[in-house]
Each structure stands twice: as C-alpha cells, then as structure tokens.
Amino acid sequence: MSESGAERDILLIVNALNMLSDAAKAELDACYLREFNIGFHCGDSWAFMHSIPHNAVAAVSDVGCSLAVTLYPMRQPDGTPR
C-alpha cells in the first residue's frame, strides 16, 4: 500500500467497512449519505492537484460510497486571511 495519506486512509476505512457485522452493514446501507469527503486547505495557491489512484476510487465504489472533494479557502470573503 502506498504511503499517500488519502489513498492509505481510504483503503483503511474501506477495509474496516468490509469487516462490519451484517447488522452494521445493514445500518450503513440505510444511511442517506455514504461519502468519502477529502478536504484541502487551499492557501493562496492558484492551482492544486492531488491524485487518488484508481484502486482507491474503485474500493470506495465497491462499498457503495461516493467520493467528494471540499476545498477550504484560506481567506474570508472580503479577502482578509482566516
């Protein structure tokens, strides 16, 4: 397994989900939102790129979850730093 934080963490969580009891899996299946949301603090960069390998994306899909990305700005709406 790669040492990439997001990939490693996704695969560890998927592994834990696969180990749930049948009752716990049924509860998870009943959830409205099953999402892996990756958050990034953007800073003042005009460009940001982070790749999630296909095996991690497939693992998320295989457990019936979606993948989302949230970008957290480092400035207030008026332009002042947070």
trRosetta pair geometry for C-beta under 8 A, 3 or more apart (Angstrom, degrees):
i j d omega theta_ij theta_ji phi_ij phi_ji
1 7 7.6 -180 -176 127 88 102
1 8 6.0 102 150 -112 118 79
1 11 6.1 -157 -136 85 128 156
2 7 5.0 19 67 92 122 141
2 8 6.4 -124 85 -58 71 86
2 53 7.0 132 -1 -8 148 143
3 8 6.4 1 -154 -53 25 136
4 7 4.0 52 81 25 116 112
4 8 5.9 169 76 -16 55 90
4 53 7.7 139 43 -11 153 108
5 8 6.0 -63 -141 39 19 109
5 9 6.0 12 166 -13 62 114
6 9 6.0 -61 -143 41 25 107
6 10 6.1 28 159 -22 64 108
6 38 5.5 26 -131 -125 127 132
6 50 6.8 91 5 156 150 128
6 52 5.9 -84 119 -101 128 96
6 56 7.5 97 126 158 84 162
7 10 5.9 -55 -145 34 27 111
7 11 6.4 19 160 -12 63 110
7 52 6.2 163 -79 -145 83 68
7 53 5.6 40 -115 21 133 104
7 56 4.7 -121 -134 -60 76 151
8 11 6.2 -65 -152 40 25 105
8 12 6.3 24 154 -18 64 110
9 12 5.7 -55 -145 37 31 112
9 13 6.3 30 157 -17 66 106
10 13 6.0 -60 -151 37 28 107
10 14 6.2 27 154 -18 65 108
10 36 5.9 54 -120 -163 98 155
10 52 7.2 63 -11 -153 160 118
10 56 4.6 76 88 -165 141 111
10 59 6.6 124 140 81 103 123
10 60 6.3 -51 -169 -63 119 103
11 14 5.6 -50 -141 38 33 113
11 15 6.3 39 155 -23 63 104
11 55 7.9 18 -88 121 118 100
11 56 5.9 -85 -53 -110 90 89
11 59 6.0 44 -106 90 69 172
12 15 5.6 -52 -150 34 30 114
12 16 6.6 31 151 -18 63 103
13 16 5.6 -53 -151 36 35 111
13 17 6.4 36 150 -20 67 103
13 36 7.1 147 83 -107 149 114
14 17 5.6 -52 -148 35 34 113
14 18 6.4 34 153 -20 65 105
14 59 4.4 0 -134 157 174 115
14 60 6.7 -105 -81 -78 122 47
14 62 7.4 61 -158 68 127 105
14 63 5.5 -160 -137 -20 86 141
15 18 5.7 -55 -150 35 31 112
15 19 6.7 25 153 -16 63 109
16 19 5.8 -63 -152 37 33 110
16 20 7.4 59 147 -48 62 83
17 20 5.8 -24 -164 -14 41 116
17 25 7.9 99 178 -105 76 84
17 28 7.0 135 -147 -152 102 171
17 63 4.9 57 110 -150 145 147
18 63 6.9 -103 -62 -95 79 115
20 24 3.9 -123 -177 94 110 121
20 25 4.8 145 98 -57 120 78
20 28 6.7 68 104 -11 175 137
21 24 4.6 93 51 9 79 102
21 25 6.9 -140 93 -5 40 87
22 25 5.6 -53 -145 37 32 113
22 26 6.4 36 153 -23 64 103
23 26 5.7 -52 -152 32 31 113
23 27 6.7 32 149 -18 63 102
24 27 5.6 -50 -151 34 36 113
24 28 6.4 37 150 -19 66 103
25 28 5.6 -52 -147 37 34 112
25 29 6.2 38 152 -22 66 105
26 29 5.6 -52 -146 35 31 114
26 30 6.6 31 153 -21 62 106
27 30 5.7 -59 -154 34 32 112
27 31 7.3 50 146 -40 61 91
28 31 5.7 -35 -164 0 41 118
28 34 6.7 78 173 -106 88 124
29 64 6.9 21 -112 95 77 163
31 34 5.4 112 87 -62 119 88
34 63 7.7 -136 161 121 130 90
34 64 5.9 22 99 114 155 85
34 65 4.3 -112 136 -107 96 78
34 66 6.9 114 89 11 69 75
35 65 6.1 168 -92 -172 23 94
35 66 4.9 -23 -111 66 81 90
35 67 7.4 158 -160 -93 72 14
35 68 5.2 13 -178 1 121 118
36 60 5.3 -93 11 -126 137 127
36 65 5.7 78 -18 138 90 133
36 66 7.3 -158 27 93 70 43
36 67 5.2 -19 67 -111 101 65
36 68 7.1 167 83 26 48 70
37 68 4.4 -19 -108 73 77 107
37 69 7.4 172 -159 -85 62 16
37 70 5.7 32 174 -12 108 111
38 50 7.7 -141 143 96 141 138
38 52 7.5 -158 -31 -67 162 132
38 67 7.4 7 -5 -172 106 88
38 68 7.2 177 22 89 66 52
38 69 5.3 -23 67 -110 93 68
38 70 7.3 179 85 26 42 71
39 69 7.7 149 -89 -165 33 51
39 70 4.5 -20 -105 70 81 103
39 71 7.8 171 -154 -84 60 20
39 72 6.0 39 -177 -23 104 113
40 48 6.4 152 142 154 151 150
40 50 6.9 180 -81 0 140 142
40 69 7.2 -2 4 -171 107 95
40 70 7.4 170 24 88 64 56
40 71 5.6 -20 67 -116 96 63
40 72 6.6 -169 90 22 42 83
41 72 4.9 -39 -102 75 57 111
41 74 6.1 72 179 -71 93 100
42 45 6.1 -131 173 49 73 92
42 48 6.1 -116 -132 -29 79 151
42 71 5.2 45 -56 -177 118 100
42 72 6.4 -172 -4 74 84 50
42 73 5.7 -24 41 -108 124 43
42 74 6.0 -137 69 -12 75 94
43 74 5.1 29 -111 -11 27 151
44 74 6.5 -83 -48 65 64 130
44 75 7.6 70 -90 -37 82 116
45 48 5.4 98 103 -62 135 93
48 71 7.5 145 59 -124 145 119
52 56 5.2 -107 175 81 94 126
52 57 5.6 112 115 -56 112 93
52 67 7.1 -159 81 -167 166 150
53 56 5.2 90 66 8 79 101
53 57 7.3 -149 101 -3 40 89
54 57 5.4 -55 -144 40 39 112
54 58 5.9 40 156 -21 71 106
55 58 5.6 -51 -143 39 31 113
55 59 6.3 37 154 -25 62 104
56 59 5.6 -48 -146 32 32 115
56 60 6.7 37 152 -21 62 100
57 60 5.8 -52 -156 31 33 112
57 61 6.6 29 149 -14 64 107
57 67 6.2 -60 -129 -25 79 158
58 61 5.6 -57 -150 41 34 112
58 62 6.1 40 152 -27 68 107
59 62 5.5 -50 -144 32 31 116
59 63 6.9 17 160 -7 62 103
60 63 6.5 -69 -158 41 28 97
60 65 5.0 -88 -177 79 79 103
60 66 7.2 31 150 175 117 7
60 67 5.1 70 120 -61 164 101
61 64 7.6 45 -179 -73 36 19
61 65 7.2 -112 -83 59 24 60
73 82 7.5 129 110 -28 74 130
74 81 6.5 -19 146 -145 87 76
74 82 5.6 -127 -172 23 47 109
75 79 5.6 -15 172 -152 133 29
75 80 6.4 149 -160 75 85 29
75 81 5.8 -60 -106 -103 71 37
75 82 6.3 -143 -100 -25 16 84
76 79 6.9 -32 70 36 77 22
76 80 4.8 2 34 59 118 84
76 81 7.5 27 -3 84 86 10
76 82 6.1 139 -49 -78 72 72
